[in-house]
Amino acid sequence: MRTERIRSRALVKGTARGRMRVIALAVATVLGLAVATAPPTSAGLLGNLLCPVVTTAGGILNAGWDDGATNPPSTMTQVAQAIGASQLRSRGVNGTGIGVAVIDSGAVPLQGLDGPGKIVNGPDLSFESQDPASQYLDTYGHGTHMAGIIAGDDGTPGGFQGIAPGAHLVSLKVASHDGAADVSQVIAAIDWVVQHRNDPGLNIRVLNLSYGTASLQGYQLDPIAFAVENAWRHGIVTMVAGGNDGTSRSTLTDPAVDPYVLAVGAANLNG
């Protein structure tokens, strides 16, 4: 297995015309909430979902890890409206009771993620797992970044809210301080999620992978694609980032290319 890297740049400009910016953020988690109580009945591939890069500071979306973004920031409220999350929340669908497994670089319980039971740590499978000072701790930032987007809620009027603020997060750390993670670590984490999805207090119905690999083999033979398909077959809505290459790449990353998962992309809300 080769070592992959969870990429810190949340989006990279594509080709000049159109510049569809596909990013490594699977904030479409809210789409799974309405169907998360039952196993999916069919497979489908969803691309080009509206999803700009986000930071949680002040509820504002900004360039984040993008090296060259020049667009003005959008608010998290605008993003929630664009993907339909606001409409669902107005009907009382905010993720309450739903566990979202985030396989990433861990999560720090900062404001908005520090409520009782908001973050539940699964196993630390990273290269830092043997160091008590960094075990479970997000030493890279990507996992906390994602956790805030998915389910953050700082509890203040008009403050920051993620897409599904009522959900709780099950954090599985696979990446170290430099973002490095082996494919085998990710597969082991997915298998843990499947095995423990119904553990007391977890109720894992959504799985989030905000990264991908550049595998050249078909999803029918790929081990990480097999792992996410297994999650789907056990009733877990699985979200995978489509990639960071915009229109400069002709295919989705692996395992987003697998038709049994939801592949998440992005569009520019500022035209």
N, C-alpha and C positions, 0 to 999 in steps of 0.2 A: 504494500500500500504506500502511496506517496503522501507526503505531508502537504496539506492544503493550507491556505491562509484566509481567515475571515477578513474580507477586505474592509478597510476603514473608510474608504471613500464611498459615500452613499450614492453618488451618481456620477456618471462621466458623460460628457457630451457625445452624441452620436454624429452621423454625417450631417453636412451643412443643411440640407433641405429637410425641414420638418423637425429635425433633432429630437426625435422621440427619446426621452431619457429613461432608460430602464434602470431601476435602482434596486439595492439590496435591502428593501424594507417590506415585510409582508404585513402591512397594517390592514389587510382585508379580513383579518380575524373576525370582525363583526359579521361578515357574511355567513360564517359558520354557526353563529349563535342560534339562529332560528331553526337550524336543522341538527343541532348538536346532540339532541336527546335521543336520536335514533340513527342506526347505521345508514350511510348514504346508499341510495338505490341505484345510482348510475354514476358513471365517470364522465368527466368533462375537463377541457383545458381552457382556462380563463386567462387571457392576456390583456395587456394594455389598460389595466385598471388605474384609475387616477390615484396617485400616491407620491406626493413630493417628499423631499428629504426633510426630516424634522429634528429639532432639538427641543428639550422640554422646558428650557428657561423661559419663564413668562408666558408660556403658551404660544410662543412664536416659532414659526418655521423659518429657518434661515439656511445659509449655504452648508452648514454642518461640515462634513468632511469633504465636500466637493472642492476640487482645486481651482475651478475656474468659473463657478456660477456667478452670474451678474444680475439675475432676475431679482426684483424686489421680493421680500418675504411674504408668505401667506400665513394667515392665522390658522391655528388648529381647528377653529370653528368652521372656516371655509373648507378645509379638507374633509371634516366630518360631514358637511352638507354635500360635498361633491361625490362622496362614495355612498351616501345614503344612511350613514350612521346616525345623523341627527334625527331623521324621520323614525328610525327604529327606537331610538332613545325616548322620543316623545310618546311612543306607545308602550313604554315601560320595559323595552328590551335593551338592557345595558350590560348583559353578561353575568348578572348575579348568579352565583352557584356554579358557574362554568370554570373549569380549570384549563388554563392555556399553558402548555408545556413549551418553554423557550429553550432550545438547545443552542447555546451561544457561549459568551465569555463570562457568564455569571451575572449577578445583579446586585447592586448596592442599594440598601433600603434607605435612600434619601427621601426628602419630602415628596409626598405623592405616591411613594411606594413603601411607606413605613407603617401603614395601618395594620392592625392585628390580622394575621393570617394572609396578608397581601402577597407575600413571597414565601413559598415553601421550597426549601432546597432539596433537590434530588441529589444523586451522587455527583461528586466532582471527579470527572474522568480526564481532566487536563494534565499537562505535564507539571503543573504546580500543585497537584493534589497532595503531595507528600510534605509540603511546607505549611505548617500550622498558621503562619502569618498571612498566607495568601489563599488558603483553602476556601473554596466557595466565593471568594472575593473577586469582583470584576476588576482586574488590573489593566484592562484594555479599554473599556468604556462602551463597546458596541452592544453588549448584552443589556446594560442598564438603559442605554439609548432606546433600544427596542422595547424593553419592558415599559418604559414611560409612554411610548406611542401606543402600545397595545392596551394597557389597563391603568395608566397613571391617574391619580385623582388627589390633588392637594387639599381638597376639602374646603376651599375658600370660595366665596361668591365671585363668579367671573374668573376664577383661577384656572389652572391647567387641568384638562381632562383628556385622557387617552380615548381611543376609539371605543373601548368597552370598559368603562371605569368600574363597573361592578364585578368584573371577573377577578379571579385570583391567579397568580402565576406560579408555575412549578419550574424552577430554574435548574437546568442541568449544564454545568460548566464543562466545556470541552476545549476552549481556546485559552492560551496563556497571554502574558503581557504583550507579546508581539503579534497576537492574532493567529498564531500557528495552531493547527489542529489536524490530526490524522483522520482519514476517512473511517478507519476502524473505530475511532473514538465516537464519531457521529453515529455510526451504525449501532454501537453498543448503547448509546444514549436513546436512540429510537426504540430499540428492543426493550429497554427499561421502561419507557413510557407505555408501551403496549402491555407489558406484564403488570404494571402498577396503576393502570388507568382508573380502576375502580376501587383503589385503596380508600379507606375512610378519610374523608376530608379532601380528597384530590379531585375526583370526578373529571378526569382529563378528557375533554371532547374536542380540543383543538391543539394542533402541533404547529409550531412556527420555526422555520429554517430560513434565516435571512442571509443566505449565501448559497453558493453552488460551486461545482467543480467543472472543469473543462474536459470531462471524459469524452473519449472518441468512440466508445462502444455504445451500441443501442441500449435503450432502457430495458429491453427484454433480457439482457445479459448482465446489466450493471448491478453490483451488490447494494449500493445505496438506494437505487431505484426499487429494488426488491424490498428493502426495509420500509420505505415509505408506503409502498403498496400494501405491505402487511399491516401498517397502521390504519390505512383506509379500510381494509377488510375487517378491522376490529372496531369500526365506527368512529374513527378519529378524523375530523376534517383537517387536512394537511395543507399548509400554506408554504410555498417556496419562492424565493426571489428569482425573477427571470434572468437577472444578470446586470452588469454595469456598463455594457458596451453599446447601448442605444441601437441605432440602425446600422452600426458598423459590423455587427455580427448577425449571421443569418439564422442562428438557432438559439434556443433557450439554453441556460446552463442545466447541468445535471444536478439534482433530480427534477427540476422544474419541467423538463421535457417529457416527463412521464405523464400520460394522460389521466392517471388516477389521482393527481393532486391539482390544487389550484395554483397556477403560476401567476405571480404578481408583478406588474410593471408600473409605469408612471406616465403622467402627462403634465404639461406645464399649465398650471392654473392661471397664469398671467398672459396667456395667449402666445 
